[in-house]
Amino acid sequence: MAELNVHELHDRLRDLDAEFEREMRARGFDPAQAENVALPSRLAKLYAERERTKAELEELEGGSNDRGRKNPESTQTRV
């Protein structure tokens, strides 16, 4: 059952990545700069959802590699 969840999360993350990149470009942002710019609320929500999904995947896959990742809630920017 956990394996199915991992596949679903990978699919969800892929969809979120594509949507986030599309939305960033549509607003004139370079997606590579997501951590260095103040994001409009819609983009901040997508970014936070991507980070939560990545964290869930790491947890399900048994990864404890923190890599200095910030709390996704703290990356949201007020507009």
VMD Tcl script that builds the backbone (N, CA, C; Angstrom):
set m [mol new atoms 237]
animate dup $m
set s [atomselect $m all]
$s set {name element resname resid chain x y z} {
  {N N MET 1 A 0.829 -1.203 0.000}
  {CA C MET 1 A 0.000 0.000 0.000}
  {C C MET 1 A 0.865 1.255 0.000}
  {N N ALA 2 A 1.941 1.276 0.796}
  {CA C ALA 2 A 2.828 2.441 0.824}
  {C C ALA 2 A 3.463 2.674 -0.541}
  {N N GLU 3 A 3.748 1.594 -1.263}
  {CA C GLU 3 A 4.353 1.728 -2.593}
  {C C GLU 3 A 3.433 2.502 -3.529}
  {N N LEU 4 A 2.140 2.226 -3.445}
  {CA C LEU 4 A 1.167 2.942 -4.260}
  {C C LEU 4 A 1.179 4.424 -3.891}
  {N N ASN 5 A 1.235 4.730 -2.609}
  {CA C ASN 5 A 1.284 6.117 -2.173}
  {C C ASN 5 A 2.525 6.828 -2.705}
  {N N VAL 6 A 3.639 6.130 -2.733}
  {CA C VAL 6 A 4.874 6.719 -3.251}
  {C C VAL 6 A 4.704 7.061 -4.725}
  {N N HIS 7 A 4.120 6.151 -5.486}
  {CA C HIS 7 A 3.895 6.413 -6.915}
  {C C HIS 7 A 2.928 7.581 -7.108}
  {N N GLU 8 A 1.886 7.604 -6.302}
  {CA C GLU 8 A 0.926 8.704 -6.390}
  {C C GLU 8 A 1.591 10.037 -6.048}
  {N N LEU 9 A 2.433 10.033 -5.023}
  {CA C LEU 9 A 3.130 11.262 -4.644}
  {C C LEU 9 A 4.114 11.698 -5.720}
  {N N HIS 10 A 4.801 10.761 -6.345}
  {CA C HIS 10 A 5.700 11.109 -7.450}
  {C C HIS 10 A 4.910 11.754 -8.585}
  {N N ASP 11 A 3.760 11.180 -8.906}
  {CA C ASP 11 A 2.906 11.751 -9.951}
  {C C ASP 11 A 2.439 13.151 -9.560}
  {N N ARG 12 A 2.008 13.287 -8.312}
  {CA C ARG 12 A 1.529 14.589 -7.820}
  {C C ARG 12 A 2.658 15.613 -7.864}
  {N N LEU 13 A 3.841 15.213 -7.443}
  {CA C LEU 13 A 4.976 16.131 -7.444}
  {C C LEU 13 A 5.322 16.558 -8.873}
  {N N ARG 14 A 5.298 15.622 -9.797}
  {CA C ARG 14 A 5.574 15.955 -11.194}
  {C C ARG 14 A 4.559 16.983 -11.711}
  {N N ASP 15 A 3.277 16.775 -11.371}
  {CA C ASP 15 A 2.228 17.709 -11.783}
  {C C ASP 15 A 2.431 19.080 -11.139}
  {N N LEU 16 A 2.767 19.080 -9.844}
  {CA C LEU 16 A 3.005 20.344 -9.148}
  {C C LEU 16 A 4.205 21.081 -9.727}
  {N N ASP 17 A 5.272 20.347 -10.021}
  {CA C ASP 17 A 6.456 20.967 -10.615}
  {C C ASP 17 A 6.110 21.633 -11.942}
  {N N ALA 18 A 5.347 20.931 -12.775}
  {CA C ALA 18 A 4.977 21.475 -14.088}
  {C C ALA 18 A 4.078 22.699 -13.928}
  {N N GLU 19 A 3.110 22.617 -13.031}
  {CA C GLU 19 A 2.200 23.746 -12.817}
  {C C GLU 19 A 2.953 24.948 -12.253}
  {N N PHE 20 A 3.843 24.693 -11.293}
  {CA C PHE 20 A 4.611 25.774 -10.692}
  {C C PHE 20 A 5.485 26.460 -11.743}
  {N N GLU 21 A 6.175 25.675 -12.549}
  {CA C GLU 21 A 7.032 26.254 -13.587}
  {C C GLU 21 A 6.206 27.071 -14.581}
  {N N ARG 22 A 5.084 26.533 -14.995}
  {CA C ARG 22 A 4.201 27.237 -15.927}
  {C C ARG 22 A 3.735 28.570 -15.340}
  {N N GLU 23 A 3.276 28.526 -14.082}
  {CA C GLU 23 A 2.786 29.731 -13.412}
  {C C GLU 23 A 3.903 30.760 -13.213}
  {N N MET 24 A 5.075 30.290 -12.849}
  {CA C MET 24 A 6.217 31.201 -12.674}
  {C C MET 24 A 6.527 31.922 -13.984}
  {N N ARG 25 A 6.651 31.166 -15.050}
  {CA C ARG 25 A 6.976 31.751 -16.356}
  {C C ARG 25 A 5.875 32.692 -16.843}
  {N N ALA 26 A 4.620 32.332 -16.584}
  {CA C ALA 26 A 3.501 33.177 -17.006}
  {C C ALA 26 A 3.542 34.542 -16.317}
  {N N ARG 27 A 4.138 34.581 -15.130}
  {CA C ARG 27 A 4.235 35.830 -14.378}
  {C C ARG 27 A 5.598 36.509 -14.544}
  {N N GLY 28 A 6.402 35.982 -15.453}
  {CA C GLY 28 A 7.682 36.612 -15.745}
  {C C GLY 28 A 8.814 36.247 -14.805}
  {N N PHE 29 A 8.652 35.195 -14.017}
  {CA C PHE 29 A 9.698 34.747 -13.098}
  {C C PHE 29 A 10.490 33.604 -13.709}
  {N N ASP 30 A 11.727 33.489 -13.302}
  {CA C ASP 30 A 12.548 32.330 -13.640}
  {C C ASP 30 A 12.337 31.307 -12.521}
  {N N PRO 31 A 11.838 30.114 -12.831}
  {CA C PRO 31 A 11.578 29.108 -11.787}
  {C C PRO 31 A 12.796 28.778 -10.927}
  {N N ALA 32 A 13.983 28.948 -11.454}
  {CA C ALA 32 A 15.191 28.661 -10.677}
  {C C ALA 32 A 15.386 29.660 -9.536}
  {N N GLN 33 A 14.695 30.773 -9.580}
  {CA C GLN 33 A 14.840 31.796 -8.554}
  {C C GLN 33 A 13.745 31.740 -7.488}
  {N N ALA 34 A 13.001 30.665 -7.447}
  {CA C ALA 34 A 11.845 30.564 -6.549}
  {C C ALA 34 A 12.198 30.820 -5.089}
  {N N GLU 35 A 13.373 30.399 -4.661}
  {CA C GLU 35 A 13.748 30.576 -3.255}
  {C C GLU 35 A 14.320 31.961 -2.968}
  {N N ASN 36 A 14.536 32.751 -4.014}
  {CA C ASN 36 A 15.198 34.046 -3.833}
  {C C ASN 36 A 14.307 35.246 -4.106}
  {N N VAL 37 A 13.055 35.022 -4.442}
  {CA C VAL 37 A 12.156 36.134 -4.739}
  {C C VAL 37 A 10.898 36.028 -3.890}
  {N N ALA 38 A 10.257 37.162 -3.682}
  {CA C ALA 38 A 8.965 37.175 -2.992}
  {C C ALA 38 A 7.908 36.742 -3.999}
  {N N LEU 39 A 7.233 35.660 -3.697}
  {CA C LEU 39 A 6.252 35.098 -4.623}
  {C C LEU 39 A 4.849 35.607 -4.330}
  {N N PRO 40 A 4.072 35.865 -5.384}
  {CA C PRO 40 A 2.654 36.171 -5.172}
  {C C PRO 40 A 1.988 34.988 -4.469}
  {N N SER 41 A 0.873 35.228 -3.822}
  {CA C SER 41 A 0.259 34.204 -2.971}
  {C C SER 41 A -0.011 32.893 -3.700}
  {N N ARG 42 A -0.502 32.923 -4.914}
  {CA C ARG 42 A -0.779 31.680 -5.665}
  {C C ARG 42 A 0.499 30.867 -5.839}
  {N N LEU 43 A 1.580 31.529 -6.214}
  {CA C LEU 43 A 2.857 30.834 -6.405}
  {C C LEU 43 A 3.418 30.348 -5.073}
  {N N ALA 44 A 3.252 31.129 -4.032}
  {CA C ALA 44 A 3.732 30.725 -2.706}
  {C C ALA 44 A 3.007 29.465 -2.232}
  {N N LYS 45 A 1.712 29.386 -2.512}
  {CA C LYS 45 A 0.941 28.198 -2.126}
  {C C LYS 45 A 1.410 26.970 -2.908}
  {N N LEU 46 A 1.626 27.136 -4.214}
  {CA C LEU 46 A 2.132 26.023 -5.027}
  {C C LEU 46 A 3.502 25.578 -4.533}
  {N N TYR 47 A 4.359 26.545 -4.235}
  {CA C TYR 47 A 5.707 26.238 -3.756}
  {C C TYR 47 A 5.638 25.446 -2.448}
  {N N ALA 48 A 4.801 25.905 -1.530}
  {CA C ALA 48 A 4.669 25.222 -0.235}
  {C C ALA 48 A 4.111 23.812 -0.420}
  {N N GLU 49 A 3.150 23.663 -1.323}
  {CA C GLU 49 A 2.585 22.332 -1.572}
  {C C GLU 49 A 3.635 21.396 -2.166}
  {N N ARG 50 A 4.476 21.922 -3.054}
  {CA C ARG 50 A 5.575 21.112 -3.625}
  {C C ARG 50 A 6.521 20.660 -2.524}
  {N N GLU 51 A 6.879 21.576 -1.636}
  {CA C GLU 51 A 7.806 21.243 -0.553}
  {C C GLU 51 A 7.204 20.212 0.407}
  {N N ARG 52 A 5.924 20.341 0.707}
  {CA C ARG 52 A 5.264 19.349 1.573}
  {C C ARG 52 A 5.242 17.984 0.902}
  {N N THR 53 A 4.962 17.967 -0.394}
  {CA C THR 53 A 4.920 16.705 -1.131}
  {C C THR 53 A 6.301 16.062 -1.166}
  {N N LYS 54 A 7.338 16.868 -1.372}
  {CA C LYS 54 A 8.711 16.347 -1.355}
  {C C LYS 54 A 9.035 15.745 0.009}
  {N N ALA 55 A 8.629 16.429 1.068}
  {CA C ALA 55 A 8.891 15.930 2.425}
  {C C ALA 55 A 8.150 14.617 2.679}
  {N N GLU 56 A 6.903 14.526 2.220}
  {CA C GLU 56 A 6.140 13.279 2.370}
  {C C GLU 56 A 6.827 12.133 1.639}
  {N N LEU 57 A 7.287 12.412 0.427}
  {CA C LEU 57 A 7.986 11.386 -0.351}
  {C C LEU 57 A 9.234 10.906 0.369}
  {N N GLU 58 A 10.019 11.846 0.878}
  {CA C GLU 58 A 11.237 11.465 1.598}
  {C C GLU 58 A 10.915 10.601 2.799}
  {N N GLU 59 A 9.834 10.954 3.497}
  {CA C GLU 59 A 9.437 10.187 4.677}
  {C C GLU 59 A 9.001 8.775 4.288}
  {N N LEU 60 A 8.188 8.665 3.246}
  {CA C LEU 60 A 7.717 7.353 2.799}
  {C C LEU 60 A 8.838 6.490 2.242}
  {N N GLU 61 A 9.801 7.128 1.606}
  {CA C GLU 61 A 10.912 6.379 1.025}
  {C C GLU 61 A 12.008 6.091 2.038}
  {N N GLY 62 A 11.800 6.544 3.271}
  {CA C GLY 62 A 12.755 6.272 4.323}
  {C C GLY 62 A 13.958 7.189 4.310}
  {N N GLY 63 A 13.886 8.238 3.548}
  {CA C GLY 63 A 15.004 9.182 3.473}
  {C C GLY 63 A 14.979 10.134 4.635}
  {N N SER 64 A 16.106 10.280 5.273}
  {CA C SER 64 A 16.201 11.252 6.355}
  {C C SER 64 A 17.167 12.356 5.967}
  {N N ASN 65 A 17.408 12.497 4.687}
  {CA C ASN 65 A 18.330 13.502 4.192}
  {C C ASN 65 A 17.654 14.864 4.232}
  {N N ASP 66 A 18.043 15.699 5.176}
  {CA C ASP 66 A 17.424 17.004 5.382}
  {C C ASP 66 A 17.867 18.013 4.333}
  {N N ARG 67 A 19.116 17.977 3.931}
  {CA C ARG 67 A 19.698 18.884 2.948}
  {C C ARG 67 A 19.407 20.343 3.239}
  {N N GLY 68 A 19.268 20.691 4.496}
  {CA C GLY 68 A 19.063 22.084 4.860}
  {C C GLY 68 A 17.743 22.656 4.385}
  {N N ARG 69 A 16.795 21.822 4.121}
  {CA C ARG 69 A 15.511 22.268 3.601}
  {C C ARG 69 A 14.754 23.040 4.665}
  {N N LYS 70 A 14.134 24.108 4.266}
  {CA C LYS 70 A 13.363 24.936 5.174}
  {C C LYS 70 A 11.978 24.354 5.353}
  {N N ASN 71 A 11.323 24.771 6.423}
  {CA C ASN 71 A 9.938 24.410 6.647}
  {C C ASN 71 A 9.108 25.057 5.545}
  {N N PRO 72 A 8.309 24.284 4.790}
  {CA C PRO 72 A 7.538 24.849 3.689}
  {C C PRO 72 A 6.607 25.973 4.118}
  {N N GLU 73 A 6.099 25.907 5.334}
  {CA C GLU 73 A 5.211 26.959 5.805}
  {C C GLU 73 A 5.950 28.284 5.927}
  {N N SER 74 A 7.236 28.239 6.234}
  {CA C SER 74 A 7.992 29.477 6.425}
  {C C SER 74 A 8.392 30.114 5.106}
  {N N THR 75 A 8.198 29.414 3.984}
  {CA C THR 75 A 8.582 29.966 2.691}
  {C C THR 75 A 7.462 30.761 2.053}
  {N N GLN 76 A 6.278 30.715 2.654}
  {CA C GLN 76 A 5.179 31.475 2.071}
  {C C GLN 76 A 5.401 32.954 2.301}
  {N N THR 77 A 5.048 33.724 1.304}
  {CA C THR 77 A 5.249 35.161 1.340}
  {C C THR 77 A 3.895 35.848 1.389}
  {N N ARG 78 A 3.778 36.798 2.264}
  {CA C ARG 78 A 2.533 37.557 2.323}
  {C C ARG 78 A 2.522 38.587 1.217}
  {N N VAL 79 A 1.331 38.782 0.681}
  {CA C VAL 79 A 1.181 39.753 -0.413}
  {C C VAL 79 A 0.296 40.875 0.034}
}
mol reanalyze $m
mol bondsrecalc $m
mol representation Tube
mol addrep $m
